[in-house]
Amino acid sequence: AEEWVVEQVGGARRGQGTGHDADFLITHPKHCAFTDLEAILDHIVETLRGQQKLKLTCDGGWHMRQSGRTCRVAPGVALGRLGSRDAAVDPALYRQCSHIEKLRIEVSANGRGWTHWDKLDRIFTVWQTTNTTQSESPPPLRRVDIIVVAYLEYPFALLTWTGSKVFNRLVRGLANNLGLSLSAHALLTVPDGRLVPYDTHPGQGPVRTEADVLALLGLPYLPPHLRNA
């Protein structure tokens, strides 16, 4: 059976240690279509609550959600399994997703697009760690971000959330110089907002890895530990 992909991103993936916070990117080839994301995030939150892993803080507790915002469509538009690995990528249907539509509007408006634009489904919370010492003090709390992403957009999200900020800025700057706009969701042409490669090279096949994303920009794959700056 195929397994869930849970990748710790940010500095940890670049070999910089875990620090005081942790970001986890989650997807599944079959189960992470656009229509699944909100329910999956809800399930994760309720499971962690049941395990008492999401903790209150001194201000009364918090967790901030951005759920179900990745892809909305007009009434009567059926997405089917778009976003999962097994669904064919229909560019016309994909362009009707709210986040892609907004990206295309932004690209056509200012000629570049929101280079930091990110509407992935996620939760920002505080996590109760496990006490691995003999100390009677309560184990430390850590800031944890959990991001659930459609399998179709996972390579773009993985590249963006891995960083570093300088690396992302350089790659997106190169994309702009090539007449493209790169985000955590997709690669678009400027200013007409065509999806690369689904509109521009319809027979090329889907983007599955970070290497695929970088290849669209004419770049070789660079391992995460070499992306620090």
Beta strands, then each sheet from edge to edge (+ up, - down):
strand 1: 5-8
strand 2: 21-27
strand 3: 64-66
strand 4: 121-128
strand 5: 141-148
strand 6: 180-182
strand 7: 187-189
strand 8: 195-196
sheet 1: 1+ 2- 5- 4+ 3-
sheet 2: 6+ 7- 8+
end
